[in-house]
């Protein structure tokens, strides 16, 4: 199971309205099953204080509604970070 950022936040400037800043600051996340042989190690790491193991589970991948809820929870954690 892999959780990550599908669409990063866009650049924000001082002149933008608060509505536009809020819209450009959104993050889109993904959660999917990946073959372990296809993973490539990178220099990026998530800090240790985020515990995704309790949120991202195989049981939640079973139905569409639980997958949506799981992606929302992951997005919330990533936004806090």
C-alpha positions in Angstrom: 0.0 0.0 0.0 1.3 3.4 -1.0 -0.1 6.8 -0.1 1.1 10.0 -1.7 0.4 13.4 -3.2 -1.2 13.3 -6.7 -1.4 17.1 -7.2 0.7 19.5 -5.3 -0.4 23.0 -4.1 0.2 25.8 -6.6 2.2 29.0 -6.1 0.5 31.7 -4.0 1.2 35.4 -4.0 0.2 38.2 -1.7 -2.0 39.9 -4.3 -4.4 36.9 -4.7 -7.8 36.9 -3.0 -8.3 34.6 0.0 -10.7 32.5 -2.1 -8.1 31.9 -4.8 -5.4 31.2 -2.2 -7.6 28.6 -0.6 -8.3 27.0 -3.9 -4.6 26.9 -5.0 -3.5 25.5 -1.6 -5.4 22.2 -2.0 -3.6 18.9 -2.1 -4.9 15.8 -4.0 -3.9 12.5 -2.5 -3.8 8.9 -3.8 -3.8 5.5 -2.2 -3.0 2.4 -4.2 -1.5 -1.1 -4.1 1.9 -1.2 -5.8 4.1 -4.2 -6.6 7.1 -4.1 -4.3 9.5 -4.7 -7.2 8.3 -1.6 -8.9 9.2 0.8 -6.1 12.2 3.0 -6.5 13.9 4.5 -3.4 14.1 8.2 -3.4 15.6 10.8 -1.1 12.2 11.9 0.2 10.7 10.6 3.4 7.7 11.3 5.5 8.4 12.3 9.0 8.0 9.7 11.7 5.3 11.4 13.6 2.7 10.7 10.8 1.2 7.2 11.4 -0.4 6.1 8.1 -0.6 2.4 9.1 -3.7 2.9 11.1 -5.5 4.8 8.3 -4.3 3.0 5.1 -5.4 -0.7 5.4 -6.3 -3.5 3.0 -9.8 -3.7 4.4 -10.6 -0.1 3.5 -9.6 -0.7 -0.1 -12.6 -3.1 -0.5 -15.4 -0.6 -1.1 -15.5 2.7 -2.9 -16.9 4.7 0.1 -14.2 3.5 2.5 -11.5 4.3 -0.1 -12.9 7.9 -0.4 -12.9 8.2 3.4 -9.4 6.9 3.6 -8.1 9.4 1.0 -9.8 12.2 2.9 -8.0 11.2 6.1 -4.6 11.0 4.3 -5.2 14.4 2.8 -6.0 15.9 6.2 -2.8 14.5 7.6 -0.7 15.8 4.7 -2.3 19.2 4.9 -1.4 19.4 8.6 2.2 18.6 7.8 
